[in-house]
Amino acid sequence: MPPVFGRNLPDPHPYDVAISSMLSKTVGERAMAINLMSDYRVSAERERAFDSYVRRPCTDFLLRSALKDYFETQVRPRKRPDYVYNYLNGNNILNGYAYARPIIKPDVQLVRVLDLNGLKHVFQWAQTEGRRSYPARWGSTFDTFPRDVANDRAVMDFLDRRMGRRTVGDFVRTVLDVLSVHSTLEKKPFQPTWATTWTAFREHITGGANRWLEVIGISKRIPCWLILLKYTVREAGTVVRPTQLDGGWYQFHFPSPPRALLSRGGHPMDLRTSPRAVKLLPEYIHKQIHHPIEHWTNITPDSNYGRSSALVSTSLSKQRQAHYGLLASTYGSSILRWMKRAI
Amino acid sequence: MVEEKFPVTEDPEARTDDPDSEVRDALESWLSRPQWKLKEVYDWLQGYYLPPLGHDDYPYVWVYRGLVLFDERGKAEAELTSRLSVALREKPDVMRPGTRPEEMLFNLLMLCASLSNSHLLGEPLLKIYERRALEGEWLGTDLRVALTSALISNQIDNRLQSIWQAMIEGRDTDFLIGSPKHGLDGIALMPNSDGEQHSPALPELGYALKAIARNLQAEPERRLEFATYVNEIVSTYPGRPSWAPDLVIVADKAKWPAWAVECLPDLCIRTEEEKDGRVCYLVWHYILACVPKRLDYDVVSGLCRNHILKTFVTQETSFFIETIAPVIEEARLKNPFASESSTHGVVAGVMTDLELQASHLFDSETAEELREARRNLLDHTLRSPNLRALGNAIKKISSSYELEQDRESMVLSLAKPLKALYPDIDLRQVAEKTHSPEWIVKSLKKAA
């Protein structure tokens, strides 16, 4: 029977039936099944924490429900999400580990790609409750934010108006302030924050917003506005190598192989398949932090924001195969023992 | 071979890679089954049936994206709405079903807002409002914000009007939470006084937009912002032929400020009315100022404090107006600046362009008259004194005198040269603009 989280015990595993069922379904579910089988980074302790959300007998529906429930309960809304706990996730913690030297130098610079279209819930809050709790703090910035956020075009129209050359600086400053107030003063965090290193990402900046999303493995089906934020590992606090449990029910995540050094974190799957990526980027997560405007302005003006134009995703199978090939060429054929095939 | 351990689909690539389509397929399969359970509704609203797309978007957004891809969308939407209606009648605000009731309720209410079907959803949503039992938040948003959204889109009558007005004016309401935008949406989607769902409640909209204009008064981007509000309302009832005159009339009745009137989408409106073979226009005074004197027109009344003039014109004049108006209108709508003087500048700029083209488009006489009109406009602009600054100066200088008699004579002596330089100046306005004390108002009246 298939391994689960890279371990062959117990055998049989309670998730065997569910995973086998997922393997016979859509490409996305197959990808998820393979990730769950191979992601050895999920420790036995964390597996136990996750398992408390899995109802028995475990079917594919219950397994996917558990992934969602675990993510929505123990990761996303938590001030201290599961991934920062040493007893649950110590094997993935790089910096912020008590009694140990930080694995990566705290001065190393990270970069995150912040999708403004994904901040609908924050803008909605700023327009209503935020406006009442912090009167005049954000002026009329969010007054015209659409009431129905299912209307992608209306959300984009709102952002197009705000992200014009004349107003972009003020708007980004306001957005970062709203994010900060929302997560810290209002205690409504939104975890995790995904990041890579600035040195690895820098060469892709000129590729434009579509390329930014591709290299960090984010598939967006609609155009969106993105901003780049650069900061140090020190500012990020506890920096962690991500697992599938931190991505939740997300098919574009790809686990990193056992030979990959912890210091390199994970590796986002480059969504561009032609030409194929030739280098792996590091991938980290950390808790949501306060971003002062300097995190944005310390990147060359005009190259620190952009509008992606269309669907980045092509074929998940091809993307996974390309990434698998790149992992094999980087870490050797031993990855075949870890993950038998990409899809 | 290791690969053989894996159950392989016949052709994985043949399966769709488009997440929206995957959602549609799953939704289609569920909606086509006549037997369904409430738990399935709750599971959909908590995202359990969605493909592995991550957690950035709300489940209801994915459901809606899937729904719009249906071949028979109307039928599917009606079925989904009816299932949501059943879920609403089960008092979910009290029973709080689902693994995460907050997430379920948030998505339920927001999906009701998107579906906008007052016939099926109006009553059960009002019941939730009347019970006042809804509490909690999802991802930081109070569930009452979601209920507000759902109620806005599913109004059966105008009973919530006072709540929408309170939101527009920034006042608290007893239970619902919303911004001025929510309030305006509430008024915009409210059935009119005849109970019609397909027509807007125009008088209420006029007053609502006036309140919005008041909120935006000090904003540097007020013109663009206000135009966005107006355009959104217009696009809510598309194809309504009477939108343009209706908006002018509600602006007039509600006494909008001039800058707000100048944000309306159309200020050169040819109406159905005719008199003695002349056609009727509701036209911005600046457009009329460009009409050469030899072309005949007859202004019969003024609207919006004479910014819009009801005018009967000959066919020749109509041709001229229709030729120049689009150019002026385009410049007006693109003006991003807040001040009144920016309007003067914008119009003067367009007049220059028209003047340059006039000799080709019309004749030299018309070109000369356009030039004259532009001169008049600029002359008027340059010769218009800054009433607020003058008022403040008068207040400051005269207040430095202790005796009332001295103060009064000082005001009179200051007003005298003003009257000489600007014969049309309204000295009462000088006092009004600066909220001057009564004795200054009296003295200025005397001088006037």
Interface residues (C-beta under 8 A of the other chain):
Chain A: P2 S20 L23 S24 K25 T26 V27 G28 E29 R30 A31 M32 F61 R64 S65 K68 D69 F71 E72 T73 R76 P77 D115 G118 K120 H121 V122 Q124 W125 Q127 T128 E129 R131 R132 G139 S140 F142 D143 T144 F145 R147 D148 V149 A150 N151 D152 R161 T167 H182 E186 K188 F190 R221 G247 G248 W249 Y250 Q251 F252 S313 T314 S315 L316 S317 L336 K340 R341 I343
Chain B: V2 E3 K5 F6 P7 T9 P12 E13 R15 T16 D17 D18 P19 D20 E22 D43 Q46 G47 Y48 L50 P51 P52 L53 G54 H55 D56 D57 Y58 Y60 V61 Y64 R65 T99 R100 E103 M110 L111 A113 S114 L139 G140 T141 D142 V145 S149 I152 S153 D172 I177 G178 S179 P180 K181 H182 D185 N215 L216 E219 E221 L224 E225 T228 Y229
